[in-house]
Amino acid sequence: MKIFQHQLWGYQIDLPDNWNHKQFGHKDGFSEDPDAFLPDYQGKKLAQLLINGEWNSLQLPIVDLWQSHLGKTSLMMGAKNLGSAAWEMAGAQGFEVEIGLAKKSPHRLWAGILENGLLVLTILVLHLKENRDKIEPLISETITSLKYLERVDQVDQLPNGMPLPNSATPVDPLDIVTDIPDPENWQAFQGDFSTGALQAFYLRELPQFGWDITRYVPFPNPGELPFARILLEKDGQTYSLGLMPGAEGEKSSSIVLKTN
């Protein structure tokens, strides 16, 4: 087995050595054959694990999120829900279900959801029924290896010691906030990550790097603030951290840091 660690969402799983990781937007897929995610795949190695992270900043009931997840899955797969069961994994609570497909379907479909604070993971497993004896133990071992980390490995840092996702790229702050009068006090970064994933990353990692979070306004929120805001302090210096979603239809988000 090999370790996969998600830097932003902060979870870790053990994967079979011959399995690969593939990203689909902000979702993470795992399979032995990278082509197994293609809609017209006809190979014998159809076995895939799909994990999606969400940030439940509005603190919606887990039951509502589960029903929404099941509805989308059923619509996509032409499946029906056979009844959910309570599920607990790695200290998180949620639900799981084996979703009924058409009798003639060669596939088996399983779905689960886990809530750990504001972090919600939805999990989907699809494989050929004929491979069940081989695949089910492998995927079960991977799912049961799930860990929620207090700190992830190999995080980049700014000169002031603030953690930064490794995939973040520096940009001109004026490209993000066009009306700032003092751009010399600002730093900005962009990357292909969701605002929810950034919130999970910073709320977890900032204290590990010695930062005090003095205020946190999540996104989305019931108010009118169109981004997440974190006020932080270290060694007598205070900063404002803004985590901003991209324009509608864009996958990228922005990190904006202002020295107060």
HELIX and SHEET records of a PDB file:
HELIX    1   1 PRO A   34  PHE A   37  5                                   4    
HELIX    2   2 ILE A   62  MET A   77  1                                  16    
HELIX    3   3 LYS A  129  ASN A  131  5                                   3    
HELIX    4   4 ARG A  132  THR A  144  1                                  13    
HELIX    5   5 PRO A  173  ILE A  176  1                                   4    
HELIX    6   6 PRO A  183  ASN A  185  5                                   3    
HELIX    7   7 THR A  195  GLN A  208  1                                  14    
SHEET    1   A 3 LYS A   2  GLN A   5  0                                        
SHEET    2   A 3 TYR A  11  LEU A  15 -1                                        
SHEET    3   A 3 LYS A 147  TYR A 148 -1                                        
SHEET    1   B 7 ASN A  20  PHE A  24  0                                        
SHEET    2   B 7 LYS A  27  SER A  31 -1                                        
SHEET    3   B 7 ALA A  47  TRP A  55 -1                                        
SHEET    4   B 7 LEU A 119  LEU A 128 -1                                        
SHEET    5   B 7 HIS A 107  ASN A 116 -1                                        
SHEET    6   B 7 ALA A  92  ILE A  99 -1                                        
SHEET    7   B 7 ALA A  85  MET A  89 -1                                        
SHEET    1   C 2 ASP A 156  GLN A 157  0                                        
SHEET    2   C 2 PRO A 163  LEU A 164 -1                                        
SHEET    1   D 6 THR A 169  VAL A 171  0                                        
SHEET    2   D 6 TRP A 186  GLY A 191 -1                                        
SHEET    3   D 6 SER A 253  THR A 259 -1                                        
SHEET    4   D 6 GLN A 237  PRO A 245 -1                                        
SHEET    5   D 6 ALA A 228  LYS A 234 -1                                        
SHEET    6   D 6 ASP A 212  VAL A 217 -1                                        
END                                                                             
